[in-house]
Amino acid sequence: MKEITAKELEQKLTSGEKLNIIDVREDVEVGTGKIPGVKHIPLGQLPERLEELDKNEHYHMVCRSGARSGNACQFLNQNGYQVTNMVGGMLDWEGELE
């Protein structure tokens, strides 16, 4: 599984790189703050919302600690998507929140 640190992801965003980031945390967790511009799809809804994702795009998966986003990466990889897991999750995020 491809991985990226929170700091590396923040640097890509800061440099203006266009990224597809999906936050798989639950609604209440996202309510405490999320990375600006992320798409929110709770992990449990991912299988029924696959049509919202484009297999030609690359996605960075985010959760609280990196475990659920890792599960999301495995699921999406098995279904033909290109994904990278943000290790450490939002616990390691020091960048801007919305």
Secondary structure, DSSP 8 states (H G I E B T S, - for coil): -EEEEHHHHHHHHHTT---EEEE-S-HHHHTT---TT-EE--GGGTGGGGGGS-TTSEEEEE-SSSHHHHHHHHHHHHTT-EEEEEETGGGS--S---
